[in-house]
Amino acid sequence: MPARKKKAATTIERHLDKIIEGDCIAAMKALPDASVDLVFADPPYNLQLGGDLTRPDESRVDGVDDAWDKFDSFKAYDAFTREWLAEARRVLKPHGAVWVIGSYHNIFRVGTIIQDLGFWILNDVIWRKSNPMPNFRGTRLTNAHETLIWAAKSKTSKYAFNYRALKTANDDLQMRSDWEFPICSGSERIKDDKGSKTHPTQKPESLLYRVLIASTKPGDVVLDPFFGSGTTGAAAKYLGRRFIGIERDKTYIAAAKKRIARVKPLDSDDLKTQPSPKAAPRVPFGQVVESRLIRPGANLYSPRGNHQAKVRADGSLYVKDGETEIQGSIHKVGAAVQKREACNGWTYWHYEEKTGRKPIDFLRDKVRKGMG
């Protein structure tokens, strides 16, 4: 290992599964370039609250009025956001990504800066709160969601996305970009000796669970520059990921350490998830034909049955449409019959079975299992 890389590895190793006490920007500056796989950030929202908020019975709502959430102006908030995001991008590995959560108060400003710095936005995810706090004054809609921006370090980053694991978790339906979780309450809410909540914006652990399952693998390093009560660290430890937390408030740090110490990690075998199609061995359709899972001369059908193609010995397809003949790969022919530029032939073409028609992707999976 080159001396520079060895030094960087040593530097990051001493911070793993620990909380760095101090300012997030200064702490990130001390971390080496390209040293973390994912950044999850729950930054100050700059809520700009004016005066106390009360319920109809005149009791006071315990809102966010801490000094760390107050900025003199939008300009000051933007400068702070730009600086910490620039450091986050520097410490990310080339194929790393960032998740940032916010509300209408700040997320649009954050999104602009993310794009200005060269990140590549992949999705915005709506966290819909199943039990939101009412709008007690009755002057606006109940604010029932927050927004997460998921962005790769750059447009060319080969970011981690465990598509199949999320699809499996969602009863074999593609995971959507609107997620429903309750706000943090009950036994999950970290409280002090007086029974008051330790941190005003503690996020539910289920939200971090999904983020980490979606975009990391066991052993990956997750950096949280606004560690708070340690939700990211607790979820990371449970799921076999490494974490680095940065926090300047001693009370939050003490609560986070106690919380994370109680977490029992899952066994490595229990951490296994459905493999991503990108991670699975490449199987050409010709190999499916060679394995005799489908024979030359068999017919394949489009999902609606309006197109039909014949399989040839080399794994190519042949279609005759009136005077037009089309031949080529499953992808090329699938695109041609639909008059499109591209097509995923594995999901477009279906073969006939006793139980009905199925995508030829099932046959690819059989080949992969045989290879294992």
VEXZASE-536390 format. One record per residue (C-alpha): x, y, z; residue in one letter. Coordinates in steps of 0.02 Angstrom, whole numbers, padded with zeros to 5 digits, m for minus. Layout:
! VEXZASE-536390
[pt [X Y Z] "A"]
...
END
This chain:
! VEXZASE-536390
[pt [00000 00000 00000] "M"]
[pt [00074 00171 m00049] "P"]
[pt [00127 00277 00101] "A"]
[pt [m00005 00411 00068] "R"]
[pt [m00147 00285 00060] "K"]
[pt [m00082 00193 00212] "K"]
[pt [m00079 00356 00312] "K"]
[pt [m00257 00398 00256] "A"]
[pt [m00319 00225 00306] "A"]
[pt [m00237 00242 00476] "T"]
[pt [m00312 00415 00501] "T"]
[pt [m00489 00358 00462] "I"]
[pt [m00471 00196 00562] "E"]
[pt [m00448 00287 00727] "R"]
[pt [m00613 00379 00702] "H"]
[pt [m00720 00227 00659] "L"]
[pt [m00868 00195 00773] "D"]
[pt [m00827 00351 00873] "K"]
[pt [m00899 00524 00898] "I"]
[pt [m00786 00672 00862] "I"]
[pt [m00827 00816 00977] "E"]
[pt [m00821 00985 00891] "G"]
[pt [m00876 01090 00744] "D"]
[pt [m00928 00984 00595] "C"]
[pt [m00830 01082 00466] "I"]
[pt [m00668 01084 00567] "A"]
[pt [m00687 00899 00607] "A"]
[pt [m00716 00851 00425] "M"]
[pt [m00563 00951 00372] "K"]
[pt [m00460 00833 00480] "A"]
[pt [m00524 00680 00387] "L"]
[pt [m00430 00618 00233] "P"]
[pt [m00492 00635 00055] "D"]
[pt [m00603 00496 m00015] "A"]
[pt [m00617 00402 00150] "S"]
[pt [m00804 00372 00178] "V"]
[pt [m00936 00280 00078] "D"]
[pt [m01091 00378 00129] "L"]
[pt [m01135 00541 00214] "V"]
[pt [m01302 00556 00303] "F"]
[pt [m01336 00734 00360] "A"]
[pt [m01477 00805 00465] "D"]
[pt [m01417 00986 00469] "P"]
[pt [m01497 01135 00555] "P"]
[pt [m01660 01178 00466] "Y"]
[pt [m01650 01365 00504] "N"]
[pt [m01832 01360 00556] "L"]
[pt [m01844 01547 00590] "Q"]
[pt [m01973 01522 00727] "L"]
[pt [m02046 01682 00796] "G"]
[pt [m02105 01675 00977] "G"]
[pt [m02178 01532 01078] "D"]
[pt [m02297 01407 01000] "L"]
[pt [m02445 01353 01107] "T"]
[pt [m02582 01222 01095] "R"]
[pt [m02768 01267 01107] "P"]
[pt [m02760 01230 01295] "D"]
[pt [m02620 01361 01309] "E"]
[pt [m02486 01231 01348] "S"]
[pt [m02318 01268 01266] "R"]
[pt [m02257 01163 01118] "V"]
[pt [m02078 01107 01140] "D"]
[pt [m02016 01167 00971] "G"]
[pt [m01841 01191 00902] "V"]
[pt [m01772 01352 00974] "D"]
[pt [m01592 01298 01006] "D"]
[pt [m01448 01413 00961] "A"]
[pt [m01378 01289 00835] "W"]
[pt [m01532 01312 00725] "D"]
[pt [m01520 01502 00718] "K"]
[pt [m01433 01600 00579] "F"]
[pt [m01424 01788 00553] "D"]
[pt [m01481 01779 00372] "S"]
[pt [m01511 01664 00224] "F"]
[pt [m01340 01718 00161] "K"]
[pt [m01259 01656 00321] "A"]
[pt [m01354 01492 00312] "Y"]
[pt [m01305 01466 00130] "D"]
[pt [m01121 01498 00168] "A"]
[pt [m01126 01371 00310] "F"]
[pt [m01216 01243 00200] "T"]
[pt [m01094 01266 00057] "R"]
[pt [m00944 01243 00170] "E"]
[pt [m01000 01083 00256] "W"]
[pt [m01064 01006 00094] "L"]
[pt [m00898 01044 00007] "A"]
[pt [m00806 00952 00146] "E"]
[pt [m00930 00809 00138] "A"]
[pt [m00898 00792 m00049] "R"]
[pt [m00709 00794 m00022] "R"]
[pt [m00711 00652 00105] "V"]
[pt [m00828 00544 00000] "L"]
[pt [m00751 00405 m00103] "K"]
[pt [m00770 00427 m00293] "P"]
[pt [m00923 00315 m00295] "H"]
[pt [m00995 00381 m00132] "G"]
[pt [m01160 00470 m00102] "A"]
[pt [m01245 00590 00017] "V"]
[pt [m01416 00596 00096] "W"]
[pt [m01477 00762 00166] "V"]
[pt [m01642 00782 00257] "I"]
[pt [m01734 00946 00278] "G"]
[pt [m01900 01036 00276] "S"]
[pt [m01975 01174 00169] "Y"]
[pt [m01873 01298 00272] "H"]
[pt [m01706 01241 00202] "N"]
[pt [m01714 01095 00079] "I"]
[pt [m01730 01201 m00079] "F"]
[pt [m01577 01303 m00031] "R"]
[pt [m01483 01143 00009] "V"]
[pt [m01534 01066 m00159] "G"]
[pt [m01466 01214 m00257] "T"]
[pt [m01299 01207 m00167] "I"]
[pt [m01287 01018 m00190] "I"]
[pt [m01301 01042 m00379] "Q"]
[pt [m01184 01192 m00380] "D"]
[pt [m01048 01088 m00295] "L"]
[pt [m01054 00950 m00427] "G"]
[pt [m01157 00817 m00339] "F"]
[pt [m01278 00721 m00451] "W"]
[pt [m01454 00711 m00379] "I"]
[pt [m01526 00535 m00390] "L"]
[pt [m01693 00556 m00300] "N"]
[pt [m01787 00665 m00181] "D"]
[pt [m01879 00557 m00055] "V"]
[pt [m02032 00615 00038] "I"]
[pt [m02040 00554 00218] "W"]
[pt [m02226 00559 00254] "R"]
[pt [m02259 00566 00440] "K"]
[pt [m02402 00452 00492] "S"]
[pt [m02424 00552 00654] "N"]
[pt [m02373 00732 00615] "P"]
[pt [m02388 00874 00739] "M"]
[pt [m02546 00976 00702] "P"]
[pt [m02540 01157 00647] "N"]
[pt [m02603 01226 00812] "F"]
[pt [m02632 01402 00749] "R"]
[pt [m02737 01344 00602] "G"]
[pt [m02647 01464 00485] "T"]
[pt [m02567 01337 00368] "R"]
[pt [m02580 01158 00310] "L"]
[pt [m02519 01028 00434] "T"]
[pt [m02337 01002 00392] "N"]
[pt [m02340 00813 00372] "A"]
[pt [m02180 00775 00278] "H"]
[pt [m01994 00807 00263] "E"]
[pt [m01885 00788 00109] "T"]
[pt [m01725 00688 00087] "L"]
[pt [m01607 00723 m00058] "I"]
[pt [m01503 00574 m00115] "W"]
[pt [m01357 00624 m00225] "A"]
[pt [m01202 00538 m00294] "A"]
[pt [m01033 00622 m00279] "K"]
[pt [m01033 00652 m00467] "S"]
[pt [m01128 00609 m00625] "K"]
[pt [m01006 00467 m00661] "T"]
[pt [m01010 00390 m00486] "S"]
[pt [m01056 00206 m00480] "K"]
[pt [m01155 00232 m00321] "Y"]
[pt [m01221 00088 m00215] "A"]
[pt [m01405 00050 m00235] "F"]
[pt [m01476 m00113 m00168] "N"]
[pt [m01626 m00113 m00283] "Y"]
[pt [m01675 m00294 m00258] "R"]
[pt [m01662 m00285 m00069] "A"]
[pt [m01782 m00137 m00065] "L"]
[pt [m01900 m00221 m00187] "K"]
[pt [m01903 m00377 m00079] "T"]
[pt [m01936 m00273 00077] "A"]
[pt [m02083 m00193 m00015] "N"]
[pt [m02172 m00358 m00053] "D"]
[pt [m02088 m00375 m00224] "D"]
[pt [m02145 m00203 m00283] "L"]
[pt [m02020 m00070 m00333] "Q"]
[pt [m01982 00043 m00186] "M"]
[pt [m02060 00214 m00215] "R"]
[pt [m01992 00384 m00168] "S"]
[pt [m02126 00417 m00038] "D"]
[pt [m02092 00333 00128] "W"]
[pt [m02211 00328 00275] "E"]
[pt [m02144 00318 00453] "F"]
[pt [m02207 00390 00617] "P"]
[pt [m02108 00529 00699] "I"]
[pt [m01995 00474 00840] "C"]
[pt [m02097 00445 00998] "S"]
[pt [m02128 00323 01139] "G"]
[pt [m01987 00213 01201] "S"]
[pt [m01877 00260 01052] "E"]
[pt [m01871 00443 01104] "R"]
[pt [m01712 00477 01204] "I"]
[pt [m01754 00573 01363] "K"]
[pt [m01657 00650 01506] "D"]
[pt [m01675 00615 01692] "D"]
[pt [m01822 00736 01701] "K"]
[pt [m01918 00649 01563] "G"]
[pt [m01888 00786 01434] "S"]
[pt [m01831 00739 01258] "K"]
[pt [m01642 00751 01242] "T"]
[pt [m01641 00809 01061] "H"]
[pt [m01784 00905 00980] "P"]
[pt [m01765 00832 00805] "T"]
[pt [m01723 00649 00838] "Q"]
[pt [m01762 00547 00683] "K"]
[pt [m01843 00374 00686] "P"]
[pt [m01719 00233 00673] "E"]
[pt [m01828 00148 00542] "S"]
[pt [m01791 00292 00423] "L"]
[pt [m01603 00269 00441] "L"]
[pt [m01624 00080 00427] "Y"]
[pt [m01700 00100 00254] "R"]
[pt [m01570 00229 00198] "V"]
[pt [m01426 00114 00248] "L"]
[pt [m01505 m00042 00172] "I"]
[pt [m01537 00056 00012] "A"]
[pt [m01366 00133 m00015] "S"]
[pt [m01230 00042 00084] "T"]
[pt [m01163 m00132 00113] "K"]
[pt [m01097 m00211 00274] "P"]
[pt [m00929 m00137 00323] "G"]
[pt [m00957 00029 00233] "D"]
[pt [m00910 00189 00325] "V"]
[pt [m01054 00310 00357] "V"]
[pt [m01015 00489 00411] "L"]
[pt [m01145 00592 00504] "D"]
[pt [m01083 00771 00529] "P"]
[pt [m01235 00819 00636] "F"]
[pt [m01239 00666 00747] "F"]
[pt [m01362 00728 00878] "G"]
[pt [m01432 00586 00984] "S"]
[pt [m01346 00454 00877] "G"]
[pt [m01483 00381 00767] "T"]
[pt [m01362 00354 00622] "T"]
[pt [m01235 00269 00736] "G"]
[pt [m01366 00155 00814] "A"]
[pt [m01433 00100 00644] "A"]
[pt [m01258 00079 00574] "A"]
[pt [m01199 m00030 00718] "K"]
[pt [m01357 m00138 00709] "Y"]
[pt [m01334 m00164 00521] "L"]
[pt [m01147 m00201 00525] "G"]
[pt [m01090 m00034 00452] "R"]
[pt [m00953 00076 00525] "R"]
[pt [m00992 00254 00574] "F"]
[pt [m00907 00418 00613] "I"]
[pt [m01009 00545 00708] "G"]
[pt [m00973 00730 00731] "I"]
[pt [m01063 00828 00868] "E"]
[pt [m01020 00981 00971] "R"]
[pt [m01152 00966 01108] "D"]
[pt [m01088 00865 01258] "K"]
[pt [m01264 00819 01313] "T"]
[pt [m01306 00745 01144] "Y"]
[pt [m01140 00653 01139] "I"]
[pt [m01168 00574 01309] "A"]
[pt [m01343 00517 01261] "A"]
[pt [m01283 00448 01093] "A"]
[pt [m01142 00348 01174] "K"]
[pt [m01261 00267 01299] "K"]
[pt [m01386 00230 01161] "R"]
[pt [m01261 00151 01042] "I"]
[pt [m01181 00047 01181] "A"]
[pt [m01349 m00041 01205] "R"]
[pt [m01362 m00092 01020] "V"]
[pt [m01324 m00274 00981] "K"]
[pt [m01264 m00295 00800] "P"]
[pt [m01347 m00421 00686] "L"]
[pt [m01249 m00579 00644] "D"]
[pt [m01158 m00569 00478] "S"]
[pt [m01266 m00706 00403] "D"]
[pt [m01425 m00610 00450] "D"]
[pt [m01360 m00456 00360] "L"]
[pt [m01366 m00539 00190] "K"]
[pt [m01491 m00460 00071] "T"]
[pt [m01555 m00497 m00103] "Q"]
[pt [m01409 m00464 m00221] "P"]
[pt [m01415 m00314 m00336] "S"]
[pt [m01431 m00357 m00521] "P"]
[pt [m01271 m00256 m00550] "K"]
[pt [m01177 m00366 m00427] "A"]
[pt [m01240 m00530 m00501] "A"]
[pt [m01134 m00623 m00630] "P"]
[pt [m01165 m00569 m00809] "R"]
[pt [m01265 m00699 m00907] "V"]
[pt [m01295 m00674 m01094] "P"]
[pt [m01455 m00744 m01168] "F"]
[pt [m01349 m00861 m01274] "G"]
[pt [m01297 m00949 m01114] "Q"]
[pt [m01479 m00979 m01071] "V"]
[pt [m01501 m01063 m01241] "V"]
[pt [m01340 m01163 m01219] "E"]
[pt [m01407 m01225 m01051] "S"]
[pt [m01563 m01286 m01143] "R"]
[pt [m01677 m01191 m01026] "L"]
[pt [m01756 m01128 m01187] "I"]
[pt [m01732 m01212 m01354] "R"]
[pt [m01698 m01139 m01527] "P"]
[pt [m01862 m01121 m01619] "G"]
[pt [m01960 m01074 m01462] "A"]
[pt [m02069 m00920 m01468] "N"]
[pt [m02051 m00769 m01353] "L"]
[pt [m02190 m00644 m01323] "Y"]
[pt [m02203 m00462 m01276] "S"]
[pt [m02293 m00424 m01110] "P"]
[pt [m02459 m00393 m01198] "R"]
[pt [m02433 m00528 m01328] "G"]
[pt [m02439 m00408 m01475] "N"]
[pt [m02261 m00451 m01530] "H"]
[pt [m02186 m00623 m01555] "Q"]
[pt [m02006 m00675 m01588] "A"]
[pt [m01922 m00840 m01626] "K"]
[pt [m01763 m00897 m01534] "V"]
[pt [m01615 m00950 m01640] "R"]
[pt [m01469 m01065 m01596] "A"]
[pt [m01348 m00923 m01557] "D"]
[pt [m01468 m00836 m01437] "G"]
[pt [m01525 m00707 m01563] "S"]
[pt [m01707 m00670 m01598] "L"]
[pt [m01796 m00662 m01765] "Y"]
[pt [m01957 m00567 m01803] "V"]
[pt [m02048 m00552 m01969] "K"]
[pt [m02172 m00408 m01973] "D"]
[pt [m02252 m00405 m02146] "G"]
[pt [m02110 m00370 m02268] "E"]
[pt [m01992 m00317 m02128] "T"]
[pt [m01871 m00439 m02049] "E"]
[pt [m01787 m00398 m01884] "I"]
[pt [m01650 m00500 m01804] "Q"]
[pt [m01525 m00471 m01665] "G"]
[pt [m01507 m00480 m01476] "S"]
[pt [m01654 m00487 m01356] "I"]
[pt [m01625 m00303 m01319] "H"]
[pt [m01604 m00244 m01499] "K"]
[pt [m01758 m00336 m01562] "V"]
[pt [m01861 m00282 m01412] "G"]
[pt [m01819 m00100 m01448] "A"]
[pt [m01852 m00119 m01634] "A"]
[pt [m02027 m00193 m01618] "V"]
[pt [m02075 m00052 m01498] "Q"]
[pt [m01989 00079 m01608] "K"]
[pt [m01884 00134 m01460] "R"]
[pt [m01700 00170 m01440] "E"]
[pt [m01672 00044 m01300] "A"]
[pt [m01756 m00102 m01214] "C"]
[pt [m01717 m00220 m01070] "N"]
[pt [m01749 m00383 m01161] "G"]
[pt [m01741 m00484 m01001] "W"]
[pt [m01900 m00407 m00934] "T"]
[pt [m01985 m00372 m01101] "Y"]
[pt [m01983 m00545 m01178] "W"]
[pt [m02086 m00686 m01100] "H"]
[pt [m02081 m00873 m01126] "Y"]
[pt [m02222 m01000 m01114] "E"]
[pt [m02237 m01113 m00962] "E"]
[pt [m02374 m01229 m00900] "K"]
[pt [m02421 m01099 m00770] "T"]
[pt [m02422 m00958 m00897] "G"]
[pt [m02299 m00836 m00972] "R"]
[pt [m02149 m00775 m00873] "K"]
[pt [m02008 m00651 m00910] "P"]
[pt [m01851 m00734 m00975] "I"]
[pt [m01763 m00653 m00827] "D"]
[pt [m01822 m00807 m00729] "F"]
[pt [m01714 m00915 m00843] "L"]
[pt [m01563 m00802 m00814] "R"]
[pt [m01586 m00826 m00625] "D"]
[pt [m01585 m01015 m00649] "K"]
[pt [m01419 m01003 m00741] "V"]
[pt [m01347 m00895 m00602] "R"]
[pt [m01402 m01019 m00468] "K"]
[pt [m01318 m01157 m00567] "G"]
[pt [m01158 m01054 m00572] "M"]
[pt [m01161 m01038 m00383] "G"]
END
